[in-house]
Every structure is written in structure tokens, then in C-alpha cells.
Amino acid sequence: MNNAIEKLLWSIALPGFGQFLNGKVIKGIVFVILEFLVNVQANFNVIIIASFQGDIQNAIVHADYQWLMFYPCLYFYAMWDVFIPQVFYYLGFYWDLFGSLCCV
């Protein structure tokens, strides 16, 4: 179970890193690319810098809310995708090739 928590923490650090640890390299690459795409399109770093400097009005002006609203979805799905299969496997279940939950 500690292994699942470690992978979850890596996925919190950057979506896709937990998938790399699970051996799902393609899915990990997709999550990393999506994270950078959403970060750039939403101007997230500009927003963070402006808000840390106390320039909230500038942060609001630079925010692209349609991209920014995708950010939590990406993060939470990446965390769910890395943690839940590990927990189910720990409990004695796994997903087969067709996505059905099976017993070990």
C-alpha cells in the first residue's frame, strides 16, 4: 500500500509521473503533455506570479478560465488513475483487457 501512496504523491507532483512508475509510459507521456498544454494555454504561471506579487487584477485579466477549469480535472483524473488500480490490486482485484473488474 505504501507503493500506491508513493505513486499518488508523484502524480500530485506532476500528472503522468505516477503512470510512469506504474509502467504505463504512453499514458504518462499524454498526461505530461496535457499538463504543459493546459498550463501554457491557461497562463497559469503568469497568474501565480501576479497573485504572489499582489497584483490580483492583472492575474484576473491574464486568466483563461476555459483552460484553467480543465486543470483540476486533469490532476484529479491522473491521481485517480494511478491510485485506484493499485488499491484494487492490493485488495485482490484487477482490470482485464476489456475493462472488467476481476478477482486475482
JOPETA-V296457 format. One record per run of one state. SS is the DSSP state (A for helix, B for strand, O for the rest). FROM is the first residue (numbers start at 1). TO is the last residue. If there is no record, write none. Layout:
ss={SS,SS}
from={FROM,FROM}
to={TO,TO}
//
This chain:
ss={O,A,O,A,O,A,O,A,O,A,O,A,O,B,O,B,O}
from={1,2,14,17,23,25,42,44,53,56,63,65,92,93,96,101,104}
to={1,13,16,22,24,41,43,52,55,62,64,91,92,95,100,103,104}
//
